Amino acid sequence: MNIQFPADAPAYRDTNLTVVFPALVDGERVPCAISVEALEDHFGVESYDSYGWIRAFDAARPKIEAVAREHLSITRGAPVLLKSGHFPPGAVSS
């Protein structure tokens, strides 16, 4: 299974309090998202608004994409919603 993450800008979705980003699984676009709660719990959000959540996502993007990749592999390419429990307790180290 070939999993890639395009460099598309992430987007904040206020309807479900997530930051969304795409994956390509064997060439097919698959939606991925991380909850703002996970960003706040683990990735050093500086302001609790869409700007702060997007900045935290951008700073931690490689780590977030690595966890998303694991879940895409396990689910054989199903859409991913990462929540706080998908990451170890505390801040994720650099």
N, CA, C and O atoms as a Tinker XYZ file with bonds, in Angstrom:
   376  protein
     1  N      0.844000   -1.163000    0.000000    73     2
     2  CA     0.000000    0.000000    0.000000    64     1     3
     3  C      0.898000    1.237000    0.000000    63     2     4     5
     4  O      1.759000    1.388000    0.866000    81     3
     5  N      0.693000    2.103000   -0.960000    73     3     6
     6  CA     1.466000    3.334000   -1.083000    64     5     7
     7  C      0.685000    4.482000   -0.440000    63     6     8     9
     8  O     -0.399000    4.839000   -0.902000    81     7
     9  N      1.245000    5.057000    0.631000    73     7    10
    10  CA     0.586000    6.150000    1.352000    64     9    11
    11  C      1.472000    7.383000    1.276000    63    10    12    13
    12  O      2.642000    7.349000    1.657000    81    11
    13  N      0.903000    8.462000    0.781000    73    11    14
    14  CA     1.611000    9.734000    0.694000    64    13    15
    15  C      0.725000   10.838000    1.269000    63    14    16    17
    16  O     -0.496000   10.707000    1.345000    81    15
    17  N      1.373000   11.916000    1.665000    73    15    18
    18  CA     0.656000   13.070000    2.175000    64    17    19
    19  C      1.030000   14.279000    1.335000    63    18    20    21
    20  O      2.156000   14.770000    1.428000    81    19
    21  N      0.100000   14.772000    0.510000    73    19    22
    22  CA     0.390000   15.960000   -0.282000    64    21    23
    23  C      0.647000   17.157000    0.645000    63    22    24    25
    24  O      0.213000   17.165000    1.796000    81    23
    25  N      1.338000   18.135000    0.139000    73    23    26
    26  CA     1.688000   19.319000    0.935000    64    25    27
    27  C      0.548000   20.329000    1.006000    63    26    28    29
    28  O      0.780000   21.493000    1.334000    81    27
    29  N     -0.677000   19.907000    0.706000    73    27    30
    30  CA    -1.834000   20.803000    0.765000    64    29    31
    31  C     -1.929000   21.449000    2.143000    63    30    32    33
    32  O     -1.585000   20.833000    3.152000    81    31
    33  N     -2.393000   22.675000    2.175000    73    31    34
    34  CA    -2.589000   23.367000    3.448000    64    33    35
    35  C     -3.707000   22.680000    4.227000    63    34    36    37
    36  O     -4.727000   22.310000    3.646000    81    35
    37  N     -3.528000   22.507000    5.533000    73    35    38
    38  CA    -4.600000   21.942000    6.349000    64    37    39
    39  C     -5.732000   22.960000    6.479000    63    38    40    41
    40  O     -5.540000   24.149000    6.226000    81    39
    41  N     -6.897000   22.488000    6.871000    73    39    42
    42  CA    -8.050000   23.385000    7.043000    64    41    43
    43  C     -8.739000   23.087000    8.368000    63    42    44    45
    44  O     -8.835000   21.934000    8.787000    81    43
    45  N     -9.210000   24.129000    9.012000    73    43    46
    46  CA    -9.963000   23.972000   10.253000    64    45    47
    47  C    -11.435000   23.761000    9.920000    63    46    48    49
    48  O    -11.989000   24.468000    9.078000    81    47
    49  N    -12.063000   22.803000   10.569000    73    47    50
    50  CA   -13.501000   22.542000   10.389000    64    49    51
    51  C    -14.204000   22.792000   11.722000    63    50    52    53
    52  O    -14.054000   22.021000   12.670000    81    51
    53  N    -14.971000   23.876000   11.780000    73    51    54
    54  CA   -15.647000   24.201000   13.034000    64    53    55
    55  C    -16.841000   23.299000   13.312000    63    54    56    57
    56  O    -17.314000   23.243000   14.447000    81    55
    57  N    -17.334000   22.595000   12.308000    73    55    58
    58  CA   -18.481000   21.711000   12.508000    64    57    59
    59  C    -18.163000   20.527000   13.409000    63    58    60    61
    60  O    -19.048000   19.992000   14.075000    81    59
    61  N    -16.888000   20.115000   13.429000    73    59    62
    62  CA   -16.512000   19.003000   14.312000    64    61    63
    63  C    -15.197000   19.247000   15.045000    63    62    64    65
    64  O    -14.607000   18.311000   15.585000    81    63
    65  N    -14.733000   20.495000   15.070000    73    63    66
    66  CA   -13.521000   20.886000   15.812000    64    65    67
    67  C    -12.319000   20.020000   15.438000    63    66    68    69
    68  O    -11.693000   19.390000   16.291000    81    67
    69  N    -12.018000   20.009000   14.153000    73    67    70
    70  CA   -10.875000   19.250000   13.657000    64    69    71
    71  C    -10.051000   20.093000   12.692000    63    70    72    73
    72  O    -10.511000   21.105000   12.164000    81    71
    73  N     -8.828000   19.645000   12.483000    73    71    74
    74  CA    -7.991000   20.147000   11.404000    64    73    75
    75  C     -7.887000   18.991000   10.415000    63    74    76    77
    76  O     -7.469000   17.889000   10.772000    81    75
    77  N     -8.269000   19.254000    9.175000    73    75    78
    78  CA    -8.298000   18.207000    8.155000    64    77    79
    79  C     -7.112000   18.347000    7.207000    63    78    80    81
    80  O     -6.633000   19.446000    6.929000    81    79
    81  N     -6.660000   17.201000    6.723000    73    79    82
    82  CA    -5.543000   17.141000    5.789000    64    81    83
    83  C     -5.717000   15.896000    4.929000    63    82    84    85
    84  O     -6.317000   14.920000    5.381000    81    83
    85  N     -5.210000   15.906000    3.712000    73    83    86
    86  CA    -5.417000   14.769000    2.821000    64    85    87
    87  C     -4.289000   13.747000    2.891000    63    86    88    89
    88  O     -3.160000   14.048000    3.277000    81    87
    89  N     -4.643000   12.539000    2.506000    73    87    90
    90  CA    -3.665000   11.490000    2.245000    64    89    91
    91  C     -3.979000   10.938000    0.857000    63    90    92    93
    92  O     -5.109000   11.032000    0.378000    81    91
    93  N     -2.980000   10.374000    0.233000    73    91    94
    94  CA    -3.179000    9.630000   -1.016000    64    93    95
    95  C     -2.820000    8.185000   -0.722000    63    94    96    97
    96  O     -1.683000    7.882000   -0.360000    81    95
    97  N     -3.782000    7.300000   -0.878000    73    95    98
    98  CA    -3.569000    5.878000   -0.645000    64    97    99
    99  C     -3.725000    5.177000   -1.983000    63    98   100   101
   100  O     -4.816000    5.113000   -2.550000    81    99
   101  N     -2.615000    4.654000   -2.472000    73    99   102
   102  CA    -2.596000    4.042000   -3.807000    64   101   103
   103  C     -3.220000    4.976000   -4.843000    63   102   104   105
   104  O     -3.963000    4.545000   -5.725000    81   103
   105  N     -2.895000    6.279000   -4.713000    73   103   106
   106  CA    -3.340000    7.273000   -5.675000    64   105   107
   107  C     -4.727000    7.844000   -5.421000    63   106   108   109
   108  O     -5.127000    8.795000   -6.092000    81   107
   109  N     -5.475000    7.286000   -4.466000    73   107   110
   110  CA    -6.826000    7.768000   -4.153000    64   109   111
   111  C     -6.770000    8.708000   -2.955000    63   110   112   113
   112  O     -6.115000    8.418000   -1.954000    81   111
   113  N     -7.462000    9.834000   -3.068000    73   111   114
   114  CA    -7.494000   10.825000   -1.985000    64   113   115
   115  C     -8.357000   10.300000   -0.829000    63   114   116   117
   116  O     -9.491000    9.867000   -1.032000    81   115
   117  N     -7.801000   10.348000    0.377000    73   115   118
   118  CA    -8.497000    9.882000    1.577000    64   117   119
   119  C     -8.451000   11.008000    2.612000    63   118   120   121
   120  O     -7.374000   11.528000    2.901000    81   119
   121  N     -9.604000   11.395000    3.174000    73   119   122
   122  CA    -9.594000   12.466000    4.177000    64   121   123
   123  C     -9.034000   11.980000    5.512000    63   122   124   125
   124  O     -9.315000   10.871000    5.967000    81   123
   125  N     -8.239000   12.844000    6.116000    73   123   126
   126  CA    -7.704000   12.604000    7.451000    64   125   127
   127  C     -7.982000   13.851000    8.286000    63   126   128   129
   128  O     -8.107000   14.954000    7.753000    81   127
   129  N     -8.077000   13.663000    9.587000    73   127   130
   130  CA    -8.315000   14.795000   10.481000    64   129   131
   131  C     -7.713000   14.492000   11.842000    63   130   132   133
   132  O     -7.513000   13.336000   12.215000    81   131
   133  N     -7.428000   15.567000   12.573000    73   131   134
   134  CA    -7.004000   15.464000   13.960000    64   133   135
   135  C     -7.876000   16.416000   14.770000    63   134   136   137
   136  O     -8.145000   17.539000   14.342000    81   135
   137  N     -8.312000   15.963000   15.936000    73   135   138
   138  CA    -9.167000   16.811000   16.766000    64   137   139
   139  C     -8.348000   17.950000   17.362000    63   138   140   141
   140  O     -7.150000   17.810000   17.604000    81   139
   141  N     -9.015000   19.080000   17.594000    73   139   142
   142  CA    -8.317000   20.182000   18.240000    64   141   143
   143  C     -7.924000   19.788000   19.659000    63   142   144   145
   144  O     -6.924000   20.281000   20.182000    81   143
   145  N     -8.692000   18.913000   20.283000    73   143   146
   146  CA    -8.332000   18.426000   21.611000    64   145   147
   147  C     -6.977000   17.723000   21.585000    63   146   148   149
   148  O     -6.155000   17.933000   22.477000    81   147
   149  N     -6.738000   16.896000   20.576000    73   147   150
   150  CA    -5.442000   16.215000   20.455000    64   149   151
   151  C     -4.324000   17.227000   20.247000    63   150   152   153
   152  O     -3.246000   17.092000   20.825000    81   151
   153  N     -4.576000   18.231000   19.429000    73   151   154
   154  CA    -3.565000   19.265000   19.213000    64   153   155
   155  C     -3.261000   20.004000   20.519000    63   154   156   157
   156  O     -2.101000   20.269000   20.833000    81   155
   157  N     -4.302000   20.333000   21.269000    73   155   158
   158  CA    -4.114000   21.034000   22.539000    64   157   159
   159  C     -3.397000   20.157000   23.567000    63   158   160   161
   160  O     -2.536000   20.640000   24.301000    81   159
   161  N     -3.746000   18.882000   23.619000    73   159   162
   162  CA    -3.169000   17.970000   24.616000    64   161   163
   163  C     -1.713000   17.622000   24.346000    63   162   164   165
   164  O     -0.952000   17.376000   25.282000    81   163
   165  N     -1.314000   17.597000   23.068000    73   163   166
   166  CA    -0.022000   17.005000   22.728000    64   165   167
   167  C      0.930000   17.878000   21.923000    63   166   168   169
   168  O      2.114000   17.552000   21.835000    81   167
   169  N      0.463000   18.970000   21.333000    73   167   170
   170  CA     1.306000   19.668000   20.374000    64   169   171
   171  C      1.480000   21.162000   20.622000    63   170   172   173
   172  O      1.727000   21.914000   19.679000    81   171
   173  N      1.357000   21.600000   21.848000    73   171   174
   174  CA     1.731000   22.959000   22.215000    64   173   175
   175  C      0.984000   24.062000   21.495000    63   174   176   177
   176  O      1.606000   24.958000   20.922000    81   175
   177  N     -0.327000   24.014000   21.514000    73   175   178
   178  CA    -1.133000   25.067000   20.908000    64   177   179
   179  C     -0.867000   26.376000   21.638000    63   178   180   181
   180  O     -0.914000   26.427000   22.867000    81   179
   181  N     -0.589000   27.425000   20.888000    73   179   182
   182  CA    -0.284000   28.736000   21.480000    64   181   183
   183  C     -1.517000   29.613000   21.649000    63   182   184   185
   184  O     -1.560000   30.446000   22.554000    81   183
   185  N     -2.516000   29.439000   20.795000    73   183   186
   186  CA    -3.766000   30.181000   20.946000    64   185   187
   187  C     -4.903000   29.232000   20.600000    63   186   188   189
   188  O     -4.791000   28.418000   19.683000    81   187
   189  N     -5.987000   29.345000   21.334000    73   187   190
   190  CA    -7.090000   28.407000   21.185000    64   189   191
   191  C     -8.110000   28.929000   20.183000    63   190   192   193
   192  O     -9.250000   29.249000   20.519000    81   191
   193  N     -7.650000   29.000000   18.939000    73   191   194
   194  CA    -8.477000   29.419000   17.817000    64   193   195
   195  C     -7.934000   28.726000   16.574000    63   194   196   197
   196  O     -6.933000   28.014000   16.644000    81   195
   197  N     -8.592000   28.935000   15.438000    73   195   198
   198  CA    -8.182000   28.218000   14.226000    64   197   199
   199  C     -6.726000   28.505000   13.866000    63   198   200   201
   200  O     -6.019000   27.616000   13.390000    81   199
   201  N     -6.280000   29.723000   14.085000    73   199   202
   202  CA    -4.885000   30.069000   13.796000    64   201   203
   203  C     -3.930000   29.225000   14.650000    63   202   204   205
   204  O     -2.967000   28.663000   14.130000    81   203
   205  N     -4.192000   29.138000   15.936000    73   203   206
   206  CA    -3.330000   28.365000   16.833000    64   205   207
   207  C     -3.338000   26.877000   16.518000    63   206   208   209
   208  O     -2.297000   26.222000   16.567000    81   207
   209  N     -4.512000   26.344000   16.195000    73   207   210
   210  CA    -4.595000   24.915000   15.884000    64   209   211
   211  C     -3.871000   24.584000   14.577000    63   210   212   213
   212  O     -3.191000   23.562000   14.485000    81   211
   213  N     -4.014000   25.441000   13.575000    73   211   214
   214  CA    -3.315000   25.215000   12.301000    64   213   215
   215  C     -1.805000   25.317000   12.509000    63   214   216   217
   216  O     -1.053000   24.502000   11.975000    81   215
   217  N     -1.357000   26.305000   13.273000    73   215   218
   218  CA     0.088000   26.439000   13.551000    64   217   219
   219  C      0.627000   25.213000   14.281000    63   218   220   221
   220  O      1.712000   24.729000   13.958000    81   219
   221  N     -0.117000   24.708000   15.259000    73   219   222
   222  CA     0.323000   23.509000   15.984000    64   221   223
   223  C      0.382000   22.315000   15.035000    63   222   224   225
   224  O      1.315000   21.513000   15.098000    81   223
   225  N     -0.610000   22.199000   14.160000    73   223   226
   226  CA    -0.597000   21.114000   13.180000    64   225   227
   227  C      0.636000   21.226000   12.281000    63   226   228   229
   228  O      1.358000   20.247000   12.090000    81   227
   229  N      0.873000   22.409000   11.734000    73   227   230
   230  CA     2.013000   22.598000   10.835000    64   229   231
   231  C      3.329000   22.240000   11.521000    63   230   232   233
   232  O      4.191000   21.609000   10.911000    81   231
   233  N      3.492000   22.638000   12.786000    73   231   234
   234  CA     4.735000   22.368000   13.512000    64   233   235
   235  C      4.928000   20.874000   13.774000    63   234   236   237
   236  O      6.059000   20.390000   13.823000    81   235
   237  N      3.835000   20.155000   13.939000    73   235   238
   238  CA     3.920000   18.721000   14.271000    64   237   239
   239  C      3.515000   17.824000   13.103000    63   238   240   241
   240  O      3.331000   16.621000   13.283000    81   239
   241  N      3.378000   18.391000   11.927000    73   239   242
   242  CA     2.845000   17.637000   10.792000    64   241   243
   243  C      3.526000   16.287000   10.547000    63   242   244   245
   244  O      2.822000   15.299000   10.336000    81   243
   245  N      4.856000   16.196000   10.566000    73   243   246
   246  CA     5.464000   14.875000   10.324000    64   245   247
   247  C      5.035000   13.819000   11.343000    63   246   248   249
   248  O      4.818000   12.664000   10.977000    81   247
   249  N      4.912000   14.198000   12.610000    73   247   250
   250  CA     4.493000   13.240000   13.644000    64   249   251
   251  C      3.024000   12.857000   13.478000    63   250   252   253
   252  O      2.657000   11.693000   13.632000    81   251
   253  N      2.197000   13.838000   13.166000    73   251   254
   254  CA     0.778000   13.570000   12.967000    64   253   255
   255  C      0.580000   12.679000   11.746000    63   254   256   257
   256  O     -0.210000   11.735000   11.791000    81   255
   257  N      1.280000   12.964000   10.673000    73   255   258
   258  CA     1.174000   12.137000    9.467000    64   257   259
   259  C      1.687000   10.721000    9.712000    63   258   260   261
   260  O      1.161000    9.770000    9.133000    81   259
   261  N      2.699000   10.564000   10.556000    73   259   262
   262  CA     3.213000    9.221000   10.864000    64   261   263
   263  C      2.143000    8.382000   11.559000    63   262   264   265
   264  O      1.984000    7.201000   11.251000    81   263
   265  N      1.408000    8.988000   12.499000    73   263   266
   266  CA     0.328000    8.263000   13.180000    64   265   267
   267  C     -0.809000    7.991000   12.208000    63   266   268   269
   268  O     -1.388000    6.904000   12.220000    81   267
   269  N     -1.134000    8.959000   11.372000    73   267   270
   270  CA    -2.176000    8.753000   10.362000    64   269   271
   271  C     -1.790000    7.617000    9.410000    63   270   272   273
   272  O     -2.633000    6.808000    9.024000    81   271
   273  N     -0.508000    7.567000    9.037000    73   271   274
   274  CA    -0.030000    6.499000    8.146000    64   273   275
   275  C     -0.265000    5.118000    8.773000    63   274   276   277
   276  O     -0.704000    4.189000    8.095000    81   275
   277  N      0.030000    4.995000   10.066000    73   275   278
   278  CA    -0.201000    3.717000   10.758000    64   277   279
   279  C     -1.668000    3.313000   10.677000    63   278   280   281
   280  O     -1.985000    2.159000   10.391000    81   279
   281  N     -2.559000    4.268000   10.929000    73   279   282
   282  CA    -3.988000    3.967000   10.914000    64   281   283
   283  C     -4.497000    3.681000    9.511000    63   282   284   285
   284  O     -5.356000    2.818000    9.329000    81   283
   285  N     -3.980000    4.390000    8.522000    73   283   286
   286  CA    -4.350000    4.089000    7.137000    64   285   287
   287  C     -3.902000    2.680000    6.753000    63   286   288   289
   288  O     -4.622000    1.975000    6.047000    81   287
   289  N     -2.741000    2.273000    7.204000    73   287   290
   290  CA    -2.248000    0.921000    6.915000    64   289   291
   291  C     -3.127000   -0.137000    7.569000    63   290   292   293
   292  O     -3.488000   -1.136000    6.946000    81   291
   293  N     -3.467000    0.098000    8.841000    73   291   294
   294  CA    -4.285000   -0.866000    9.587000    64   293   295
   295  C     -5.674000   -0.998000    8.978000    63   294   296   297
   296  O     -6.206000   -2.102000    8.864000    81   295
   297  N     -6.262000    0.134000    8.586000    73   295   298
   298  CA    -7.636000    0.123000    8.083000    64   297   299
   299  C     -7.724000   -0.051000    6.570000    63   298   300   301
   300  O     -8.811000   -0.008000    5.993000    81   299
   301  N     -6.581000   -0.245000    5.939000    73   299   302
   302  CA    -6.510000   -0.431000    4.488000    64   301   303
   303  C     -7.075000    0.766000    3.740000    63   302   304   305
   304  O     -7.773000    0.612000    2.738000    81   303
   305  N     -6.761000    1.979000    4.243000    73   303   306
   306  CA    -7.097000    3.188000    3.516000    64   305   307
   307  C     -8.403000    3.852000    3.880000    63   306   308   309
   308  O     -8.887000    4.701000    3.131000    81   307
   309  N     -8.994000    3.490000    5.015000    73   307   310
   310  CA   -10.231000    4.149000    5.449000    64   309   311
   311  C     -9.908000    5.546000    6.001000    63   310   312   313
   312  O     -8.807000    5.755000    6.512000    81   311
   313  N    -10.827000    6.491000    5.912000    73   311   314
   314  CA   -10.592000    7.823000    6.473000    64   313   315
   315  C    -10.181000    7.744000    7.942000    63   314   316   317
   316  O    -10.592000    6.840000    8.669000    81   315
   317  N     -9.364000    8.706000    8.362000    73   315   318
   318  CA    -8.770000    8.693000    9.699000    64   317   319
   319  C     -9.221000    9.925000   10.479000    63   318   320   321
   320  O     -9.220000   11.036000    9.949000    81   319
   321  N     -9.607000    9.724000   11.740000    73   319   322
   322  CA    -9.838000   10.812000   12.673000    64   321   323
   323  C     -8.973000   10.534000   13.900000    63   322   324   325
   324  O     -9.278000    9.649000   14.700000    81   323
   325  N     -7.901000   11.292000   14.035000    73   323   326
   326  CA    -6.991000   11.125000   15.164000    64   325   327
   327  C     -7.507000   11.925000   16.352000    63   326   328   329
   328  O     -7.853000   13.100000   16.226000    81   327
   329  N     -7.552000   11.270000   17.505000    73   327   330
   330  CA    -7.992000   11.907000   18.740000    64   329   331
   331  C     -6.850000   11.857000   19.742000    63   330   332   333
   332  O     -5.809000   11.255000   19.482000    81   331
   333  N     -7.050000   12.482000   20.869000    73   331   334
   334  CA    -6.001000   12.589000   21.873000    64   333   335
   335  C     -5.438000   11.217000   22.266000    63   334   336   337
   336  O     -4.230000   11.079000   22.454000    81   335
   337  N     -6.290000   10.219000   22.389000    73   335   338
   338  CA    -5.869000    8.886000   22.795000    64   337   339
   339  C     -4.969000    8.166000   21.785000    63   338   340   341
   340  O     -4.383000    7.136000   22.120000    81   339
   341  N     -4.847000    8.674000   20.579000    73   339   342
   342  CA    -3.971000    8.065000   19.587000    64   341   343
   343  C     -2.501000    8.408000   19.823000    63   342   344   345
   344  O     -1.619000    7.855000   19.167000    81   343
   345  N     -2.240000    9.321000   20.762000    73   343   346
   346  CA    -0.879000    9.766000   21.041000    64   345   347
   347  C     -0.537000    9.441000   22.487000    63   346   348   349
   348  O     -1.432000    9.372000   23.329000    81   347
   349  N      0.755000    9.239000   22.795000    73   347   350
   350  CA     1.126000    8.936000   24.170000    64   349   351
   351  C      0.789000   10.105000   25.092000    63   350   352   353
   352  O      0.744000   11.251000   24.642000    81   351
   353  N      0.553000    9.833000   26.370000    73   351   354
   354  CA     0.218000   10.922000   27.302000    64   353   355
   355  C      1.281000   12.018000   27.310000    63   354   356   357
   356  O      2.470000   11.747000   27.145000    81   355
   357  N      0.835000   13.255000   27.506000    73   355   358
   358  CA     1.733000   14.388000   27.566000    64   357   359
   359  C      2.073000   14.934000   26.193000    63   358   360   361
   360  O      1.541000   14.488000   25.177000    81   359
   361  N      2.957000   15.894000   26.184000    73   359   362
   362  CA     3.396000   16.508000   24.932000    64   361   363
   363  C      4.231000   15.515000   24.131000    63   362   364   365
   364  O      5.039000   14.779000   24.698000    81   363
   365  N      4.039000   15.494000   22.832000    73   363   366
   366  CA     4.833000   14.652000   21.956000    64   365   367
   367  C      6.178000   15.344000   21.758000    63   366   368   369
   368  O      6.228000   16.500000   21.339000    81   367
   369  N      7.269000   14.636000   22.058000    73   367   370
   370  CA     8.591000   15.257000   21.969000    64   369   371
   371  C      9.030000   15.457000   20.531000    63   370   372   373
   372  O      8.571000   14.776000   19.614000    81   371
   373  N      9.922000   16.399000   20.365000    73   371   374
   374  CA    10.428000   16.739000   19.022000    64   373   375
   375  C     11.317000   15.682000   18.468000    63   374   376
   376  O     11.819000   15.819000   17.353000    81   375
